[in-house]
Amino acid sequence: MSSLTGTGTLVRLALRRDRVRLPVWAAVCTAVAASSAAATAAVYPATGDQQAAADSINSVPALVALYGPVYEPTLGATSVFKLTAFGAALIGLLMIFTAVRHTRAEEEAGRRELLGSAVVGRFAGLVAGVVVTSVSSLVLGLCSGLGLAAAGLPVAGSLAFGLGWAAAGLVFGAVAAVTAQLTKSARAASGLAVVALLAAYFLRAVGDSAGPRRLSWASPIGWTQQVRPYAGDVWWVLAVPLLVTAALLGVAVALARVRDINAGLLPDRAGAAHAERSLRGAWGLAWRLNRANLAAWLAGYVLIGLVLGGLAGNVGKMLDSDGARALITALGGEQALENAFLAAEFSMAGVITAAYAITVLIHLRGEERALRVEPLLATALDRRRLLAGYLLLAVAAPVVLLTALGLTAGLAYGIRTGSPGAEAVRLVGAALAQLPAVWVLAGLVTALFGFIARAVTLAWVALTTFLLLGEFGVLLKLDQWVLDLSPFTHLPKLPGAAVHPAPLLWLVALGGALVVAGVTGFRRRDVAA
């Protein structure tokens, strides 16, 4: 029997498991790319506007560090400057989770060993995971390029942009294939790969903003930018990520050859001889399982807050055309331009924070599918107490995250204006205004978990829909009733807008009702055994 026997069957199985995820992400990539191009064309229609925008962007080091420079003042380059590096990182993150999902997670769940007892080769699972990751990267990249071309941008530049995204997905999918051989758990494999992704983004940021520029060439995210879509289309750069991907896959195969099934090459850390007192209850268990993830999110929010606070003082330089000012005001605020910028960014932060709340509760679903919930409930632990531990984290952690974001943004912005204390208080309040919508999403995923546990992933569909409505609903001139479907539409655009308590109270009540319904449903439904 060949070591690759059964690869095709495993590929079809993996694609079937991703039959919802992949089309949804492809549609999102297409919509985001096309909408970005259309919005930029409306804001910077003339060549002079594009030149001014490029000069303004490149003159702000914090903005260049966050997104990268505009290499040429063309409509296409201006349209994708926020998408190129940041979008490549998101594609890389998605491919990391996809690769681990179809490799290490299969072993951790015991399915790989079960399949290995049949007519399946030793490397079939790894190769199948790599094939699915590669196909997903190419599909998402080509869909994004198609969206840009459909919006009227040059086809060659659109293809270069899409292939750059695909290249980033290939590289980080291969990185995840390597880390899946090193660790015994899917979470650790994903964590190591995400650290590599963050390091790559940091290298690119330093190289683009502070120099030397060769640091950008040391980063897979930087390679995506060096393709320079709509700014010369440097095709040969795509050979670099392809060669690195091939080398990483060779390493992954070599590591898979020398390790045992269900084992990792890195030694497991010995646990404590006695459990901590905090592990005596459901809350302690939920905290233990999620604390590392929360710490990583908190560090990211602190960093983003500092960047946003620094950018707010330079927003006037970036938006010096009437169309640009009208756009940012429509998206985020009603008063000063700086307030409008911060309000728009806090609105995006609210959506991202809702994603964190969803991951916490979906983690409990993962514990149930791994058959670790039923043994807990066989003890004196009540179902409501188990779910309450995760709910407390999903409700309270967003408070901490948004407080950290508002505090750091307020301090950074206040240092520029001379009143850090007052700005910190003001922006903490503005950030916390996102909480009612976050709690509605937490309630939605709780209700899905309580009644139809296998449908919890629909919460991601809802969040993606709300994100698209918030980002592009105004630009696409959708009817107000469509925009009102998103709970984020009913939040005050702080800082700068008036606060009306009624919509906030209704959102809190809706979130609470969904939580109560979910708890009630969980008490009555069967648990995976």
C-alpha positions as CSV (number, residue, x, y, z in Angstrom):
1,M,0.0,0.0,0.0
2,S,1.3,3.4,-0.9
3,S,1.8,6.1,1.8
4,L,-0.6,8.3,-0.2
5,T,-3.4,5.7,-0.6
6,G,-6.8,7.2,0.2
7,T,-5.7,10.8,-0.2
8,G,-8.4,11.6,-2.8
9,T,-11.1,10.2,-0.5
10,L,-9.9,12.3,2.4
11,V,-9.8,15.4,0.2
12,R,-13.4,14.9,-0.7
13,L,-14.3,14.3,2.9
14,A,-12.6,17.5,4.0
15,L,-14.2,19.6,1.2
16,R,-17.6,18.2,2.2
17,R,-16.9,19.4,5.8
18,D,-16.0,22.8,4.5
19,R,-18.9,23.0,2.0
20,V,-20.4,26.0,4.0
21,R,-17.2,27.7,5.2
22,L,-15.5,28.0,1.9
23,P,-18.4,29.5,-0.1
24,V,-19.2,31.9,2.7
25,W,-15.6,33.2,2.9
26,A,-15.3,33.3,-0.9
27,A,-18.5,35.5,-1.0
28,V,-17.1,37.7,1.7
29,C,-13.8,38.2,0.0
30,T,-15.5,39.1,-3.3
31,A,-17.9,41.6,-1.6
32,V,-15.2,43.3,0.4
33,A,-12.8,43.7,-2.5
34,A,-15.5,45.0,-4.9
35,S,-17.0,47.3,-2.3
36,S,-13.5,48.7,-1.4
37,A,-12.8,49.5,-5.0
38,A,-16.2,51.1,-5.6
39,A,-15.9,53.2,-2.4
40,T,-12.4,54.5,-3.3
41,A,-13.5,55.4,-6.8
42,A,-16.3,57.5,-5.3
43,V,-14.0,59.2,-2.8
44,Y,-10.9,59.8,-5.0
45,P,-12.3,60.1,-8.5
46,A,-9.6,62.3,-10.0
47,T,-5.9,61.6,-10.5
48,G,-5.0,64.6,-8.3
49,D,-7.1,63.2,-5.5
50,Q,-5.4,59.8,-5.7
51,Q,-1.9,61.5,-5.7
52,A,-2.9,63.5,-2.6
53,A,-4.3,60.5,-0.9
54,A,-1.1,58.5,-1.5
55,D,1.1,61.3,-0.3
56,S,-1.0,61.7,2.8
57,I,-1.0,58.0,3.6
58,N,2.7,57.5,3.1
59,S,3.5,60.5,5.3
60,V,1.9,58.9,8.4
61,P,4.3,56.2,9.8
62,A,1.6,54.6,12.0
63,L,-0.7,54.1,9.1
64,V,2.1,52.7,6.9
65,A,3.0,50.3,9.8
66,L,-0.6,49.2,10.1
67,Y,-1.5,48.7,6.4
68,G,1.6,49.3,4.3
69,P,2.5,52.1,1.8
70,V,0.8,53.1,-1.4
71,Y,3.5,52.3,-4.1
72,E,1.9,54.3,-6.9
73,P,-0.9,56.9,-6.8
74,T,-3.3,54.9,-9.0
75,L,-6.9,54.2,-8.3
76,G,-6.2,50.4,-7.8
77,A,-3.2,50.9,-5.5
78,T,-5.2,53.4,-3.4
79,S,-8.2,51.0,-3.3
80,V,-6.3,48.0,-2.0
81,F,-3.7,49.6,0.3
82,K,-5.8,48.7,3.4
83,L,-6.6,45.2,2.1
84,T,-3.2,44.0,0.8
85,A,-1.3,43.3,4.0
86,F,-4.2,43.2,6.5
87,G,-6.2,41.0,4.2
88,A,-3.3,38.6,3.6
89,A,-2.9,38.2,7.3
90,L,-6.6,37.3,7.7
91,I,-6.3,34.8,4.8
92,G,-3.2,33.4,6.5
93,L,-5.1,33.1,9.8
94,L,-8.0,31.3,8.1
95,M,-5.6,28.9,6.4
96,I,-3.9,28.1,9.7
97,F,-7.1,27.1,11.2
98,T,-8.1,25.1,8.1
99,A,-4.8,23.2,8.0
100,V,-4.9,22.4,11.7
101,R,-8.6,21.4,11.4
102,H,-7.8,18.7,8.8
103,T,-4.6,17.5,10.3
104,R,-3.8,17.7,14.0
105,A,-7.4,18.2,15.1
106,E,-8.3,14.9,13.3
107,E,-5.6,13.1,15.3
108,E,-6.6,14.7,18.6
109,A,-10.2,13.6,18.0
110,G,-9.1,10.0,17.3
111,R,-10.5,10.0,13.8
112,R,-7.1,9.8,12.1
113,E,-6.1,6.6,13.9
114,L,-9.5,5.1,13.1
115,L,-9.0,5.9,9.4
116,G,-5.4,4.7,9.5
117,S,-6.6,1.2,10.5
118,A,-8.3,1.0,7.0
119,V,-6.8,1.3,3.6
120,V,-5.3,4.8,4.2
121,G,-1.6,5.6,3.7
122,R,0.6,7.2,6.4
123,F,0.8,10.6,4.7
124,A,-2.7,10.7,3.2
125,G,-4.2,12.8,6.0
126,L,-1.4,15.4,5.9
127,V,-1.5,15.6,2.1
128,A,-5.2,15.9,2.1
129,G,-5.1,18.8,4.5
130,V,-2.5,20.5,2.4
131,V,-4.5,20.1,-0.8
132,V,-7.7,21.5,0.9
133,T,-5.7,24.4,2.3
134,S,-4.2,25.1,-1.1
135,V,-7.5,24.9,-2.9
136,S,-9.1,27.2,-0.3
137,S,-6.3,29.8,-0.7
138,L,-6.6,29.9,-4.4
139,V,-10.3,30.1,-4.4
140,L,-10.3,33.0,-1.9
141,G,-7.6,34.8,-3.8
142,L,-9.2,34.4,-7.2
143,C,-12.6,35.5,-5.8
144,S,-11.1,38.7,-4.4
145,G,-9.4,39.4,-7.7
146,L,-12.7,38.8,-9.5
147,G,-14.4,41.2,-7.2
148,L,-11.8,44.0,-7.9
149,A,-12.1,43.4,-11.7
150,A,-15.9,43.4,-11.5
151,A,-15.6,46.8,-9.8
152,G,-13.8,48.2,-12.9
153,L,-10.1,47.9,-11.9
154,P,-7.5,46.5,-14.4
155,V,-7.7,42.7,-14.7
156,A,-3.9,42.2,-14.5
157,G,-3.6,44.1,-11.2
158,S,-6.7,42.3,-9.8
159,L,-5.1,39.0,-10.6
160,A,-1.8,40.0,-9.0
161,F,-3.7,41.1,-5.9
162,G,-5.7,37.9,-5.7
163,L,-2.6,35.7,-6.2
164,G,-0.8,37.6,-3.5
165,W,-3.5,36.8,-1.0
166,A,-3.4,33.1,-2.2
167,A,0.3,33.0,-1.7
168,A,0.0,34.2,1.9
169,G,-2.6,31.5,2.5
170,L,-0.3,28.8,1.0
171,V,2.7,29.9,3.2
172,F,0.8,30.0,6.5
173,G,-1.1,26.8,5.7
174,A,2.3,25.1,5.2
175,V,3.5,26.7,8.5
176,A,0.5,25.1,10.2
177,A,1.3,21.8,8.6
178,V,4.7,22.0,10.3
179,T,3.4,23.0,13.7
180,A,0.8,20.2,13.5
181,Q,3.7,17.8,13.6
182,L,5.4,19.5,16.5
183,T,2.5,19.6,19.1
184,K,0.0,17.1,20.4
185,S,-3.0,19.4,20.5
186,A,-4.7,21.4,17.8
187,R,-4.8,24.5,20.0
188,A,-1.0,24.4,20.5
189,A,-0.5,23.9,16.8
190,S,-2.7,26.8,15.9
191,G,-1.0,29.0,18.6
192,L,2.5,28.4,17.3
193,A,1.4,29.1,13.7
194,V,-0.4,32.3,14.8
195,V,2.7,33.5,16.6
196,A,4.6,33.0,13.3
197,L,1.9,35.1,11.6
198,L,2.1,37.9,14.1
199,A,5.9,37.9,13.8
200,A,5.7,38.2,10.0
201,Y,3.2,41.1,10.3
202,F,5.5,42.8,12.8
203,L,8.5,42.4,10.6
204,R,6.6,43.9,7.7
205,A,5.3,46.8,9.8
206,V,8.8,47.7,11.0
207,G,10.3,47.4,7.6
208,D,7.7,49.6,5.9
209,S,7.6,52.3,8.6
210,A,10.9,52.5,10.3
211,G,13.2,50.5,8.0
212,P,15.3,48.9,6.9
213,R,13.1,47.8,4.0
214,R,14.8,44.4,3.8
215,L,12.8,43.4,6.9
216,S,9.6,43.5,4.7
217,W,11.3,41.0,2.4
218,A,11.8,38.7,5.3
219,S,8.0,38.5,5.9
220,P,5.5,36.5,3.9
221,I,3.1,39.4,4.4
222,G,5.7,41.7,2.9
223,W,5.9,39.4,-0.2
224,T,2.2,40.0,-0.8
225,Q,2.8,43.7,-0.9
226,Q,5.9,43.4,-3.1
227,V,3.8,41.9,-5.8
228,R,2.6,45.6,-6.1
229,P,-0.8,45.1,-7.7
230,Y,-1.8,48.2,-9.8
231,A,1.7,49.6,-9.2
232,G,3.8,47.6,-11.8
233,D,2.5,44.0,-11.0
234,V,5.9,42.4,-10.1
235,W,4.9,38.8,-11.0
236,W,8.3,37.1,-10.2
237,V,7.8,37.8,-6.4
238,L,5.1,35.1,-6.4
239,A,7.9,32.5,-6.9
240,V,9.3,33.3,-3.4
241,P,6.2,32.2,-1.4
242,L,5.8,29.1,-3.6
243,L,9.4,28.0,-2.9
244,V,9.0,28.6,0.8
245,T,5.7,26.7,0.8
246,A,7.4,23.8,-0.9
247,A,10.2,23.8,1.6
248,L,7.9,23.9,4.6
249,L,5.8,21.1,3.2
250,G,9.0,19.0,2.8
251,V,9.8,19.7,6.5
252,A,6.2,18.7,7.5
253,V,6.5,15.4,5.6
254,A,9.9,14.7,7.2
255,L,8.6,15.4,10.7
256,A,5.5,13.2,10.0
257,R,7.8,10.4,9.0
258,V,9.6,10.3,12.4
259,R,6.7,10.8,14.8
260,D,4.0,8.5,16.1
261,I,0.3,9.0,15.3
262,N,-1.4,11.1,18.0
263,A,2.0,12.3,19.3
264,G,4.0,15.5,18.8
265,L,7.7,16.0,18.5
266,L,7.8,18.6,21.2
267,P,7.7,17.2,24.7
268,D,4.5,17.7,26.8
269,R,4.9,20.0,29.8
270,A,4.2,18.2,33.0
271,G,1.2,19.5,34.9
272,A,1.0,20.5,38.5
273,A,0.8,17.7,41.1
274,H,-2.3,19.2,42.6
275,A,-5.1,21.2,41.0
276,E,-5.5,24.9,41.8
277,R,-8.4,25.9,44.0
278,S,-9.8,27.9,41.1
279,L,-10.5,24.6,39.2
280,R,-13.1,23.5,41.7
281,G,-15.9,25.1,39.9
282,A,-17.3,25.5,36.4
283,W,-16.1,29.1,36.2
284,G,-12.5,28.0,37.1
285,L,-12.6,25.4,34.3
286,A,-13.8,27.9,31.7
287,W,-11.2,30.4,32.8
288,R,-8.4,27.8,32.7
289,L,-9.3,26.8,29.1
290,N,-9.7,30.3,27.8
291,R,-7.2,32.5,29.7
292,A,-4.4,32.2,27.2
293,N,-6.7,33.1,24.4
294,L,-8.0,36.1,26.3
295,A,-4.5,37.3,27.1
296,A,-3.6,37.3,23.4
297,W,-6.7,39.2,22.5
298,L,-6.0,41.7,25.3
299,A,-2.5,42.3,24.1
300,G,-3.8,42.9,20.6
301,Y,-6.4,45.4,21.8
302,V,-3.8,47.4,23.7
303,L,-1.6,47.6,20.6
304,I,-4.6,48.5,18.4
305,G,-5.7,51.2,20.8
306,L,-2.3,52.8,20.8
307,V,-2.2,52.8,17.0
308,L,-5.8,54.2,16.7
309,G,-5.0,57.0,19.2
310,G,-1.9,58.0,17.3
311,L,-3.7,57.9,13.9
312,A,-6.7,60.0,15.1
313,G,-4.5,63.1,15.4
314,N,-3.4,62.6,11.8
315,V,-6.7,61.9,10.2
316,G,-7.0,65.3,8.7
317,K,-3.9,64.7,6.6
318,M,-5.3,61.4,5.3
319,L,-8.7,62.8,4.4
320,D,-8.2,66.1,2.7
321,S,-10.9,65.8,0.0
322,D,-14.5,66.6,0.4
323,G,-15.5,63.1,-0.7
324,A,-13.3,61.5,1.8
325,R,-14.6,63.6,4.6
326,A,-18.2,62.9,3.6
327,L,-17.4,59.1,3.6
328,I,-15.9,58.9,7.0
329,T,-18.6,61.1,8.5
330,A,-21.3,58.8,7.0
331,L,-19.6,55.7,8.3
332,G,-18.8,56.7,11.8
333,G,-19.7,60.1,13.4
334,E,-21.5,63.3,13.4
335,Q,-19.1,65.8,14.9
336,A,-15.4,66.5,14.5
337,L,-13.4,64.5,11.9
338,E,-11.3,62.9,14.6
339,N,-14.4,61.8,16.5
340,A,-15.8,60.4,13.2
341,F,-12.6,58.4,12.6
342,L,-12.6,57.0,16.1
343,A,-16.3,56.2,16.0
344,A,-15.8,54.2,12.8
345,E,-12.9,52.3,14.2
346,F,-14.7,51.5,17.5
347,S,-17.7,50.2,15.4
348,M,-15.3,47.8,13.7
349,A,-13.8,46.9,17.1
350,G,-17.3,46.0,18.4
351,V,-17.8,43.5,15.5
352,I,-14.4,42.0,16.3
353,T,-15.2,41.8,20.0
354,A,-18.5,40.0,19.1
355,A,-16.3,37.4,17.3
356,Y,-14.4,36.8,20.6
357,A,-17.7,36.2,22.5
358,I,-18.7,33.7,19.8
359,T,-15.4,31.8,20.0
360,V,-15.8,31.4,23.8
361,L,-19.2,29.8,23.5
362,I,-18.3,27.7,20.4
363,H,-15.4,26.4,22.5
364,L,-18.0,24.8,24.8
365,R,-19.6,23.1,21.8
366,G,-16.1,21.8,20.9
367,E,-15.8,20.4,24.4
368,E,-19.1,18.7,23.9
369,R,-18.2,17.2,20.6
370,A,-14.9,15.9,22.1
371,L,-17.1,14.1,24.7
372,R,-15.6,16.0,27.6
373,V,-18.9,17.6,28.7
374,E,-20.9,14.4,29.5
375,P,-18.4,13.2,32.2
376,L,-18.6,16.6,33.9
377,L,-22.4,16.5,33.9
378,A,-22.2,12.9,35.3
379,T,-21.0,14.5,38.6
380,A,-22.9,17.0,40.8
381,L,-22.2,19.7,38.2
382,D,-25.5,21.3,37.0
383,R,-25.9,22.1,33.3
384,R,-26.7,25.7,34.1
385,R,-23.6,26.2,36.2
386,L,-21.4,24.7,33.4
387,L,-22.9,27.0,30.8
388,A,-22.8,30.0,33.2
389,G,-19.0,29.7,33.4
390,Y,-18.7,30.2,29.7
391,L,-21.4,32.9,29.6
392,L,-19.7,34.9,32.3
393,L,-16.5,34.9,30.2
394,A,-18.4,35.7,27.0
395,V,-20.1,38.7,28.7
396,A,-17.4,40.0,31.0
397,A,-14.3,39.6,28.8
398,P,-15.7,42.0,26.1
399,V,-15.9,44.6,28.9
400,V,-12.2,44.2,29.6
401,L,-11.2,44.2,25.9
402,L,-13.2,47.3,25.0
403,T,-12.0,49.1,28.2
404,A,-8.4,48.4,27.3
405,L,-9.0,49.6,23.7
406,G,-10.7,52.8,24.8
407,L,-8.1,53.5,27.6
408,T,-5.0,53.0,25.4
409,A,-6.6,55.0,22.5
410,G,-7.6,57.8,24.8
411,L,-4.1,58.0,26.4
412,A,-2.4,58.0,23.0
413,Y,-4.8,60.6,21.6
414,G,-4.9,62.7,24.8
415,I,-1.1,63.0,24.8
416,R,-1.4,64.8,21.4
417,T,-4.2,67.1,22.6
418,G,-2.8,67.7,26.1
419,S,-5.6,66.0,28.1
420,P,-4.8,62.3,28.3
421,G,-7.0,61.7,31.4
422,A,-10.2,63.3,30.0
423,E,-9.7,61.6,26.6
424,A,-9.1,58.2,28.3
425,V,-12.4,58.5,30.2
426,R,-14.3,59.7,27.1
427,L,-13.0,57.0,24.7
428,V,-13.5,54.2,27.3
429,G,-17.2,55.2,27.3
430,A,-17.2,55.3,23.5
431,A,-15.7,51.9,23.3
432,L,-18.1,50.4,25.9
433,A,-21.1,51.6,23.9
434,Q,-20.5,48.6,21.6
435,L,-21.3,46.2,24.4
436,P,-25.1,45.8,23.8
437,A,-24.6,44.6,20.3
438,V,-21.8,42.2,21.4
439,W,-24.1,40.8,24.0
440,V,-26.8,40.2,21.4
441,L,-24.4,38.1,19.4
442,A,-23.4,36.2,22.6
443,G,-27.1,35.6,23.2
444,L,-27.6,34.4,19.7
445,V,-24.9,31.8,19.9
446,T,-26.2,30.7,23.3
447,A,-29.6,30.1,21.9
448,L,-28.2,28.1,19.0
449,F,-26.1,26.1,21.3
450,G,-29.1,25.4,23.6
451,F,-31.5,24.3,21.0
452,I,-29.6,23.2,17.8
453,A,-26.0,22.7,18.9
454,R,-24.7,21.7,15.5
455,A,-25.9,25.0,14.1
456,V,-23.8,27.2,16.3
457,T,-21.6,28.1,13.3
458,L,-24.6,30.1,12.0
459,A,-23.5,32.8,14.4
460,W,-20.5,33.4,12.2
461,V,-22.9,33.9,9.2
462,A,-24.9,36.4,11.2
463,L,-21.8,38.3,12.3
464,T,-20.4,38.4,8.7
465,T,-23.8,39.7,7.5
466,F,-23.8,42.5,10.2
467,L,-20.2,43.4,9.3
468,L,-21.0,43.8,5.6
469,L,-24.1,45.8,6.4
470,G,-22.1,48.1,8.7
471,E,-19.2,48.6,6.3
472,F,-20.9,48.8,3.0
473,G,-24.6,49.3,3.6
474,V,-24.4,53.1,3.4
475,L,-22.1,53.0,0.4
476,L,-24.4,50.6,-1.5
477,K,-27.5,52.8,-0.5
478,L,-29.4,49.9,1.1
479,D,-32.8,50.6,2.6
480,Q,-32.9,51.5,6.2
481,W,-34.9,48.4,7.2
482,V,-32.1,46.3,5.9
483,L,-29.5,48.2,7.8
484,D,-31.6,47.9,11.0
485,L,-31.2,44.1,10.9
486,S,-27.8,44.6,12.4
487,P,-27.7,45.3,16.1
488,F,-24.7,47.5,15.5
489,T,-26.8,49.9,13.5
490,H,-28.7,50.9,16.7
491,L,-25.6,51.9,18.6
492,P,-24.6,55.5,19.1
493,K,-21.7,56.6,16.9
494,L,-19.4,57.6,19.8
495,P,-17.4,59.7,20.3
496,G,-19.3,62.7,18.9
497,A,-23.0,61.6,18.8
498,A,-25.9,61.9,21.2
499,V,-26.7,58.9,23.3
500,H,-30.3,57.6,23.3
501,P,-30.7,55.0,26.0
502,A,-33.8,53.3,24.6
503,P,-32.1,51.3,21.7
504,L,-29.3,50.2,24.1
505,L,-31.8,48.9,26.6
506,W,-33.7,47.1,23.9
507,L,-30.5,45.4,22.7
508,V,-29.5,44.4,26.3
509,A,-33.0,43.0,26.8
510,L,-32.8,41.0,23.5
511,G,-29.4,39.6,24.4
512,G,-30.7,38.6,27.9
513,A,-33.8,36.9,26.4
514,L,-31.6,34.9,24.0
515,V,-29.4,33.8,26.8
516,V,-32.4,32.7,28.9
517,A,-33.8,30.8,25.9
518,G,-30.4,29.1,25.3
519,V,-30.0,28.1,29.0
520,T,-33.5,26.7,28.9
521,G,-32.9,24.7,25.7
522,F,-29.6,23.3,27.0
523,R,-31.3,22.0,30.1
524,R,-33.6,19.9,27.9
525,R,-31.6,18.7,25.0
526,D,-29.4,15.7,24.8
527,V,-25.7,16.0,25.3
528,A,-23.2,14.3,22.9
529,A,-22.2,11.0,24.6
